[in-house]
Amino acid sequence: MNIKQAKEQIKYAVAAYLTEDEYGDPAIPVERQRPIFLMGAPGIGKTDIMAQIAQELGIGLVAYSMTHHTRQSALGLPFIVEKDYGGQRYSVSEYTMSEIIASIYDCMEATGLKRGILFLDEINCVSETLAPSMLQFLQYKTFGRHRVPQGWIIVTAGNPPEYNNAVREFDIVTWDRMKRIDVEPDYAVWKEYAAGKGVHPAVTSYLEIRPQDFYLIESTVDGKRFVTARGWVDLSDMMKLYEQNGFPVDEALTRQYLQNDRIAKSFAMYCALFGKYKSDYQVDRILAGEPVEDIIERAKAAKFDERLSLLSLLLDGVSGDLFKTCVAMQAHADVAERLRSMKSAIAADTPEAAAQRIREISETVVRQADQRRRANALNAERARVARQTAEALSRMAEALDGSAPPFEQLKTLFAADGEALNAQASAAKTRLDNMFAFCEAAFPEGQELLILVTELTASSAAARFIARYGCDAYFHHSRELMFHERRNDLRREIERVRLD
């Protein structure tokens, strides 16, 4: 299955294992909860989906790579204690708490989250001294004498032996105690992830043209040569920083992340071409709605690969605005909820007391966000929302001056923030409309507009923005896309009947 399907299966399993009976005990006893084992090639996103699952379920996440653990660090160190047995005094070996188990308790104390996922990566690469203890751990959820706390579900992962020389093959007894999920690379699924992650448009447009270069592992006379999803994401992040600092994005950089000579060279050449398109097409002018007849004529005459690159540039030019507006929308809603919750208290406060109350709420928002971040239960968007919510509350607290009753003044300040949000949304919508107007003029008969709608639909920020503020051109071409897909479905159905 692909990584998206695997994520769904793991999420279902974790939720099921967390289900309790009427007495608060696990519906499936801990000893019979098979640890989930995610088997897949390196760099396809196994660790990323664990963070997503924890965030979506609102639980903690403690992640460990098992390759560096020895028996002592995983099981704890021995020490001698004196005990009485049958009236006789004996020296007995005890063990300190496992570093892994201790990390779970540290996470619970730091975040206040009592349930979570213990994710152990590369578990089939454990050291020879630790391997005999793994069977006990997988069945009884204990390292040494210490049990994984109730409410913490074990998920493990590993690479197939052809990708890692350190892999130890599990026997049937071990496999029979695990819930195994095999996952394969899938570019179409990764594209959805890339849209939400904000992967550099040069990466996504290149892979749209050459999807065969998305994931590749091969053996050569010079050793392993590979390109992975992780490599593309990490390269994307570095490309953005290089561009921000005015550094060249060249083959010397691409080879550091794409361990395949052909693909690294091909992508470096494409980056140079992509940069030229960015300069030639003057995307900012297009999105500003300026007259661009000369650019429209060039786009009409362009080859399909160049058109795809232009679409990526345009989408990148609006996606940041849509994302920022969605963050501001949610922060504004969170501020409203916070203010409503303390309306009655503020009504009885002096301006100074009301300001202090709001500052405390702002500090609480920051503290809660920091706790969830440490538990890997907070994604980048929610972190930005929390930051903006806290900043808005702090501004309001500082603005209270006694010129009106505190809550009335807060309503005025909140309304001003709402007007600023509407102005921000209006500017983003204008750029979105200008993008569609350009594409309608440049590609009236092509598939480019359908591609544009598909990409916007795949972006959660774009979908939320359009649902809130609308976009007539999007809805018009979205209906065309549905008709186009239905027509293709009918063609396939007709072809199937003919074959039958």
C-alpha positions as CSV (number, residue, x, y, z in Angstrom):
1,M,0.0,0.0,0.0
2,N,1.1,3.6,-0.3
3,I,2.1,5.8,2.7
4,K,-1.4,7.5,2.8
5,Q,-3.1,4.1,3.1
6,A,-0.6,3.0,5.7
7,K,-1.2,6.2,7.7
8,E,-4.9,5.5,7.7
9,Q,-4.4,1.9,8.9
10,I,-2.0,2.9,11.7
11,K,-4.4,5.7,12.8
12,Y,-7.3,3.2,13.0
13,A,-5.1,0.7,14.9
14,V,-3.9,3.2,17.4
15,A,-7.4,4.5,18.0
16,A,-8.6,0.9,18.5
17,Y,-5.9,0.1,21.0
18,L,-6.7,3.3,22.9
19,T,-10.4,2.2,23.3
20,E,-11.3,1.3,26.9
21,D,-14.0,-0.8,28.4
22,E,-16.5,0.4,31.0
23,Y,-13.9,-0.1,33.7
24,G,-11.3,2.1,32.0
25,D,-9.2,-0.9,31.0
26,P,-7.9,-1.4,27.4
27,A,-10.6,-3.2,25.4
28,I,-7.8,-5.4,24.0
29,P,-5.4,-6.4,26.8
30,V,-2.0,-4.9,26.5
31,E,-0.4,-8.3,26.0
32,R,-2.6,-8.9,23.0
33,Q,-2.0,-5.5,21.4
34,R,0.2,-6.4,18.5
35,P,2.8,-3.7,18.0
36,I,2.4,-2.2,14.5
37,F,5.4,-2.8,12.2
38,L,5.7,-0.5,9.2
39,M,8.0,-2.0,6.6
40,G,9.2,0.2,3.8
41,A,12.2,1.5,1.9
42,P,14.2,4.4,3.4
43,G,13.0,8.0,3.0
44,I,9.4,7.5,2.0
45,G,8.0,9.3,5.0
46,K,7.5,6.7,7.8
47,T,8.5,9.1,10.6
48,D,6.5,12.0,9.2
49,I,3.2,10.1,9.2
50,M,3.7,9.2,12.9
51,A,3.9,12.9,13.7
52,Q,0.7,13.5,11.6
53,I,-1.2,10.7,13.4
54,A,-0.2,12.0,16.8
55,Q,-1.3,15.5,15.9
56,E,-4.6,14.4,14.4
57,L,-5.4,12.2,17.5
58,G,-4.2,14.8,19.9
59,I,-1.8,12.5,21.6
60,G,1.9,12.5,22.4
61,L,4.8,11.0,20.3
62,V,8.1,9.7,21.5
63,A,10.4,8.6,18.7
64,Y,13.6,6.6,18.9
65,S,15.9,5.0,16.3
66,M,16.9,1.6,17.7
67,T,20.2,1.4,15.8
68,H,22.1,3.3,18.5
69,H,20.7,1.5,21.5
70,T,22.7,-1.0,23.5
71,R,21.2,-3.5,25.9
72,Q,22.1,-1.1,28.8
73,S,20.5,2.0,27.3
74,A,17.3,0.2,26.3
75,L,16.9,-2.1,29.4
76,G,18.6,0.0,32.1
77,L,21.7,-0.4,34.1
78,P,22.1,-3.1,36.8
79,F,22.6,-2.2,40.5
80,I,22.6,-4.2,43.7
81,V,20.0,-4.0,46.4
82,E,19.6,-6.0,49.6
83,K,16.4,-8.0,50.1
84,D,15.0,-10.4,52.7
85,Y,13.8,-13.9,51.5
86,G,12.6,-16.4,54.2
87,G,14.4,-14.5,56.9
88,Q,17.7,-14.5,55.0
89,R,19.4,-11.4,53.6
90,Y,20.4,-11.5,49.9
91,S,22.1,-9.2,47.4
92,V,19.8,-8.9,44.3
93,S,20.3,-7.3,40.9
94,E,17.9,-4.6,40.0
95,Y,17.8,-2.4,36.9
96,T,17.4,1.4,36.5
97,M,14.6,2.6,34.3
98,S,15.1,2.2,30.5
99,E,16.0,5.4,28.8
100,I,13.1,4.8,26.4
101,I,10.5,4.3,29.1
102,A,11.9,7.3,31.0
103,S,11.4,9.4,27.9
104,I,7.7,8.6,27.8
105,Y,7.3,9.8,31.4
106,D,9.3,12.9,30.6
107,C,6.9,13.6,27.7
108,M,3.8,13.1,29.8
109,E,5.1,15.4,32.5
110,A,6.2,18.1,30.1
111,T,3.0,18.1,28.0
112,G,0.2,16.8,30.2
113,L,-0.7,14.2,27.6
114,K,-1.3,10.8,29.2
115,R,-1.7,8.9,26.0
116,G,0.6,8.6,23.0
117,I,2.7,6.7,20.5
118,L,6.1,5.1,21.2
119,F,7.6,5.0,17.7
120,L,10.7,2.8,17.4
121,D,12.4,3.1,14.0
122,E,14.8,0.6,12.5
123,I,13.7,-2.0,15.0
124,N,15.0,-4.8,12.8
125,C,18.5,-3.4,13.1
126,V,18.8,-3.8,16.9
127,S,22.2,-4.8,18.3
128,E,23.0,-8.4,18.8
129,T,23.0,-8.0,22.6
130,L,19.5,-6.4,22.6
131,A,17.9,-8.7,20.1
132,P,16.9,-11.5,22.6
133,S,15.0,-9.0,24.7
134,M,12.8,-7.8,21.8
135,L,10.4,-10.7,21.9
136,Q,9.6,-9.9,25.5
137,F,9.2,-6.3,24.7
138,L,6.9,-6.9,21.7
139,Q,4.5,-9.1,23.7
140,Y,4.6,-7.7,27.2
141,K,5.6,-4.1,26.4
142,T,8.4,-4.1,28.9
143,F,12.1,-3.0,28.8
144,G,13.8,-4.8,31.6
145,R,11.5,-4.6,34.7
146,H,9.7,-1.5,33.5
147,R,6.5,-1.5,31.4
148,V,5.4,1.0,28.8
149,P,2.7,3.2,30.5
150,Q,-0.9,2.3,29.8
151,G,-2.3,4.5,27.0
152,W,1.0,4.4,25.0
153,I,0.8,2.4,21.8
154,I,3.9,0.9,20.2
155,V,4.5,1.5,16.5
156,T,7.7,0.2,14.9
157,A,9.3,0.5,11.5
158,G,12.1,-0.9,9.5
159,N,13.7,-1.2,6.1
160,P,13.8,-4.3,3.9
161,P,17.1,-6.2,4.0
162,E,18.0,-5.1,0.5
163,Y,18.3,-1.5,1.7
164,N,20.2,-2.0,4.9
165,N,23.0,-4.4,5.6
166,A,22.4,-4.3,9.4
167,V,18.9,-5.7,9.1
168,R,18.3,-8.8,11.3
169,E,15.6,-11.2,9.9
170,F,12.8,-11.8,12.4
171,D,11.7,-15.4,13.0
172,I,8.1,-16.5,12.8
173,V,7.6,-16.3,16.5
174,T,8.4,-12.6,16.4
175,W,6.4,-11.9,13.3
176,D,3.4,-13.6,14.8
177,R,3.4,-11.0,17.6
178,M,3.3,-8.0,15.2
179,K,0.8,-6.2,13.0
180,R,2.8,-5.8,9.7
181,I,2.1,-3.1,7.1
182,D,4.2,-3.0,3.9
183,V,4.4,0.4,2.2
184,E,5.7,1.4,-1.2
185,P,6.7,4.9,-2.6
186,D,3.8,6.6,-4.5
187,Y,4.4,10.0,-6.2
188,A,0.7,10.9,-6.4
189,V,0.3,10.6,-2.7
190,W,3.5,12.5,-2.0
191,K,2.2,15.3,-4.2
192,E,-0.6,15.9,-1.7
193,Y,1.9,16.0,1.1
194,A,4.2,18.4,-0.8
195,A,1.3,20.8,-1.4
196,G,0.7,21.1,2.4
197,K,4.4,21.2,3.2
198,G,5.1,24.0,0.7
199,V,7.8,22.1,-1.2
200,H,9.7,24.4,-3.6
201,P,7.8,24.8,-6.9
202,A,10.9,23.8,-8.9
203,V,10.8,20.3,-7.2
204,T,7.1,19.7,-7.8
205,S,7.1,20.9,-11.4
206,Y,10.2,18.9,-12.2
207,L,8.7,15.7,-10.8
208,E,5.4,16.4,-12.6
209,I,7.4,16.3,-15.8
210,R,9.6,13.4,-14.7
211,P,7.7,11.4,-12.1
212,Q,10.1,8.4,-12.7
213,D,12.8,10.4,-10.8
214,F,10.8,10.7,-7.6
215,Y,12.1,7.6,-6.0
216,L,15.0,5.4,-7.2
217,I,17.3,3.0,-5.5
218,E,19.8,1.0,-7.7
219,S,23.0,-0.9,-7.3
220,T,26.0,0.1,-9.5
221,V,29.7,-0.9,-9.6
222,D,30.3,2.2,-7.5
223,G,27.8,1.2,-4.8
224,K,24.2,2.2,-4.1
225,R,22.7,5.2,-5.9
226,F,19.4,6.5,-4.6
227,V,16.9,9.3,-4.6
228,T,14.2,9.4,-1.9
229,A,11.2,11.5,-0.9
230,R,13.1,12.6,2.1
231,G,15.9,13.8,-0.2
232,W,13.5,16.0,-2.3
233,V,11.9,17.6,0.8
234,D,15.3,18.3,2.5
235,L,16.7,19.7,-0.8
236,S,13.5,21.9,-1.2
237,D,14.1,23.4,2.3
238,M,17.7,24.2,1.5
239,M,16.9,25.7,-1.9
240,K,14.5,28.2,-0.3
241,L,17.3,29.3,2.1
242,Y,19.8,29.5,-0.7
243,E,17.5,31.7,-2.7
244,Q,16.8,33.8,0.3
245,N,20.5,34.4,0.9
246,G,21.3,34.8,-2.8
247,F,23.3,31.6,-3.1
248,P,23.4,29.6,-6.4
249,V,21.2,26.5,-6.6
250,D,23.5,24.3,-8.8
251,E,24.6,20.8,-9.3
252,A,27.1,21.0,-6.4
253,L,24.0,21.4,-4.1
254,T,21.6,19.0,-5.8
255,R,24.2,16.2,-5.6
256,Q,24.3,16.5,-1.8
257,Y,20.7,15.4,-1.6
258,L,20.1,13.4,-4.8
259,Q,22.5,10.5,-4.7
260,N,22.1,9.8,-8.4
261,D,24.4,11.5,-10.9
262,R,21.8,11.6,-13.7
263,I,19.0,13.0,-11.6
264,A,21.1,15.5,-9.7
265,K,22.5,16.9,-13.0
266,S,19.1,16.9,-14.7
267,F,17.4,18.7,-11.8
268,A,20.2,21.3,-11.5
269,M,19.8,22.1,-15.2
270,Y,16.0,22.3,-14.7
271,C,16.5,24.7,-11.7
272,A,18.5,27.1,-14.0
273,L,15.7,26.9,-16.6
274,F,13.1,27.4,-13.8
275,G,14.9,30.5,-12.6
276,K,14.9,31.9,-16.2
277,Y,11.1,31.2,-16.4
278,K,10.6,33.1,-13.1
279,S,12.5,36.1,-14.5
280,D,10.9,36.0,-18.0
281,Y,7.3,35.6,-17.0
282,Q,7.3,38.2,-14.2
283,V,4.8,36.4,-12.0
284,D,4.4,39.4,-9.7
285,R,3.1,41.5,-12.6
286,I,0.6,38.8,-13.6
287,L,-0.7,38.4,-10.0
288,A,-0.9,42.2,-9.6
289,G,-3.2,42.3,-12.6
290,E,-0.9,44.5,-14.7
291,P,-1.2,44.4,-18.5
292,V,0.9,41.4,-19.7
293,E,-0.1,40.8,-23.3
294,D,3.5,40.0,-24.3
295,I,3.7,37.4,-21.6
296,I,0.4,35.9,-22.6
297,E,1.6,35.5,-26.1
298,R,4.8,33.8,-24.9
299,A,2.8,31.4,-22.7
300,K,0.5,30.5,-25.7
301,A,3.5,29.6,-27.8
302,A,5.3,27.7,-24.9
303,K,5.8,23.9,-24.9
304,F,3.8,21.9,-22.3
305,D,6.9,21.5,-20.0
306,E,7.3,25.2,-19.9
307,R,3.6,25.7,-19.2
308,L,3.8,23.4,-16.3
309,S,6.7,25.3,-14.9
310,L,4.7,28.6,-15.3
311,L,1.7,27.0,-13.5
312,S,4.0,26.0,-10.6
313,L,5.3,29.6,-10.4
314,L,1.8,31.0,-10.4
315,L,0.6,28.6,-7.7
316,D,3.6,29.3,-5.6
317,G,2.9,33.0,-5.9
318,V,-0.6,32.7,-4.5
319,S,-0.3,29.8,-2.1
320,G,1.7,31.7,0.5
321,D,-1.0,34.4,0.6
322,L,-3.8,31.8,0.9
323,F,-1.9,30.0,3.7
324,K,-1.2,33.2,5.7
325,T,-4.8,34.3,5.4
326,C,-6.0,30.9,6.6
327,V,-3.7,31.1,9.6
328,A,-5.0,34.7,10.3
329,M,-8.6,33.4,10.0
330,Q,-8.1,30.7,12.5
331,A,-6.2,32.9,14.9
332,H,-9.0,35.5,14.7
333,A,-11.5,32.8,15.5
334,D,-9.4,31.6,18.4
335,V,-9.2,35.1,19.8
336,A,-13.0,35.4,19.6
337,E,-13.4,32.2,21.5
338,R,-11.0,33.3,24.2
339,L,-12.7,36.6,24.7
340,R,-16.2,35.1,24.8
341,S,-15.0,32.7,27.5
342,M,-14.0,35.5,29.8
343,K,-16.7,38.1,28.9
344,S,-18.4,38.0,32.3
345,A,-15.2,38.1,34.2
346,I,-13.8,41.1,32.2
347,A,-17.1,42.9,32.6
348,A,-16.4,43.1,36.4
349,D,-12.7,44.0,36.0
350,T,-10.9,47.3,36.1
351,P,-8.9,48.0,32.9
352,E,-5.7,47.0,34.7
353,A,-7.2,43.7,35.9
354,A,-8.7,43.0,32.5
355,A,-5.3,43.6,30.9
356,Q,-3.6,41.3,33.3
357,R,-6.2,38.6,32.7
358,I,-5.7,38.8,29.0
359,R,-1.9,38.7,29.3
360,E,-2.3,35.5,31.4
361,I,-4.5,34.0,28.7
362,S,-1.9,34.9,26.1
363,E,0.9,33.2,28.1
364,T,-1.3,30.1,28.5
365,V,-1.7,29.9,24.7
366,V,2.0,30.0,24.3
367,R,2.7,27.5,27.0
368,Q,0.1,25.0,25.7
369,A,1.5,25.3,22.2
370,D,5.0,24.8,23.5
371,Q,3.9,21.7,25.4
372,R,2.2,20.2,22.3
373,R,5.2,21.0,20.1
374,R,7.5,19.1,22.5
375,A,5.1,16.2,22.3
376,N,5.3,16.3,18.4
377,A,1.5,17.0,18.5
378,L,1.5,20.4,16.9
379,N,1.9,21.0,13.2
380,A,3.5,24.1,11.6
381,E,0.1,25.7,10.8
382,R,-1.3,25.3,14.3
383,A,2.0,26.6,15.7
384,R,1.6,29.8,13.6
385,V,-2.0,30.1,14.7
386,A,-1.1,29.9,18.4
387,R,1.6,32.5,17.9
388,Q,-0.7,34.9,16.2
389,T,-3.5,34.3,18.7
390,A,-1.1,35.1,21.6
391,E,0.3,38.2,19.8
392,A,-3.3,39.5,19.2
393,L,-4.3,39.0,22.8
394,S,-1.1,40.8,24.0
395,R,-1.8,43.8,21.7
396,M,-5.3,44.0,23.1
397,A,-4.0,43.9,26.7
398,E,-1.6,46.7,26.0
399,A,-4.2,48.8,24.3
400,L,-6.7,48.8,27.2
401,D,-6.5,52.4,28.6
402,G,-9.8,52.9,30.5
403,S,-11.3,55.1,27.8
404,A,-14.3,52.7,27.7
405,P,-15.5,49.7,29.7
406,P,-12.9,46.9,29.1
407,F,-15.1,44.5,27.1
408,E,-16.4,47.3,24.9
409,Q,-12.9,48.4,24.1
410,L,-12.0,44.8,23.4
411,K,-14.9,44.5,20.9
412,T,-13.6,47.6,19.1
413,L,-10.0,46.2,19.0
414,F,-11.3,42.9,17.8
415,A,-13.4,44.6,15.0
416,A,-10.3,46.4,13.9
417,D,-8.4,43.1,13.6
418,G,-11.4,41.8,11.6
419,E,-11.1,44.6,9.2
420,A,-7.4,44.0,8.7
421,L,-8.1,40.3,8.1
422,N,-10.7,41.2,5.5
423,A,-8.2,43.5,3.7
424,Q,-5.6,40.7,3.8
425,A,-8.2,38.2,2.4
426,S,-9.3,40.7,-0.3
427,A,-5.7,41.2,-1.5
428,A,-5.2,37.4,-1.6
429,K,-8.4,36.8,-3.5
430,T,-7.4,39.5,-6.1
431,R,-4.2,37.7,-6.8
432,L,-6.1,34.4,-7.1
433,D,-8.5,36.0,-9.5
434,N,-5.7,37.5,-11.5
435,M,-4.0,34.1,-11.8
436,F,-7.2,32.6,-13.3
437,A,-7.7,35.6,-15.6
438,F,-4.1,35.2,-17.0
439,C,-4.5,31.4,-17.5
440,E,-7.9,31.9,-19.2
441,A,-6.3,34.3,-21.6
442,A,-3.1,32.2,-22.2
443,F,-4.6,28.7,-22.2
444,P,-8.2,29.0,-23.3
445,E,-8.3,25.5,-24.9
446,G,-5.7,23.5,-23.0
447,Q,-5.6,21.3,-19.9
448,E,-3.7,23.9,-17.9
449,L,-6.8,25.3,-16.2
450,L,-7.9,21.8,-15.1
451,I,-4.4,21.2,-13.7
452,L,-4.7,24.6,-11.8
453,V,-8.0,23.6,-10.3
454,T,-6.7,20.1,-9.3
455,E,-3.6,21.6,-7.6
456,L,-5.7,24.2,-5.7
457,T,-8.1,21.4,-4.6
458,A,-5.2,19.4,-3.3
459,S,-4.1,22.3,-1.1
460,S,-6.0,22.4,2.2
461,A,-5.2,26.1,2.6
462,A,-6.5,26.9,-0.8
463,A,-9.6,24.8,-0.4
464,R,-10.4,26.5,3.0
465,F,-9.8,30.0,1.6
466,I,-12.0,29.4,-1.4
467,A,-14.8,27.9,0.7
468,R,-14.7,31.1,2.9
469,Y,-14.2,33.8,0.4
470,G,-15.2,32.2,-2.9
471,C,-13.6,32.3,-6.4
472,D,-16.0,32.3,-9.4
473,A,-13.3,31.1,-11.8
474,Y,-12.3,28.2,-9.6
475,F,-15.9,27.0,-9.3
476,H,-16.5,27.4,-13.0
477,H,-13.4,25.3,-14.0
478,S,-14.0,22.9,-11.1
479,R,-17.4,22.0,-12.8
480,E,-15.5,21.5,-16.1
481,L,-13.0,19.3,-14.3
482,M,-15.8,17.1,-12.9
483,F,-17.3,16.8,-16.3
484,H,-13.9,15.9,-17.8
485,E,-13.3,13.2,-15.2
486,R,-16.8,11.8,-15.7
487,R,-16.3,11.7,-19.4
488,N,-13.1,9.8,-18.9
489,D,-14.9,7.4,-16.6
490,L,-17.5,6.8,-19.2
491,R,-14.8,6.2,-21.8
492,R,-13.2,3.6,-19.6
493,E,-16.5,2.0,-18.9
494,I,-17.3,1.8,-22.6
495,E,-13.8,0.3,-23.3
496,R,-14.3,-2.3,-20.6
497,V,-17.7,-3.3,-22.1
498,R,-16.1,-3.6,-25.5
499,L,-13.4,-5.8,-24.1
500,D,-15.9,-7.9,-22.4
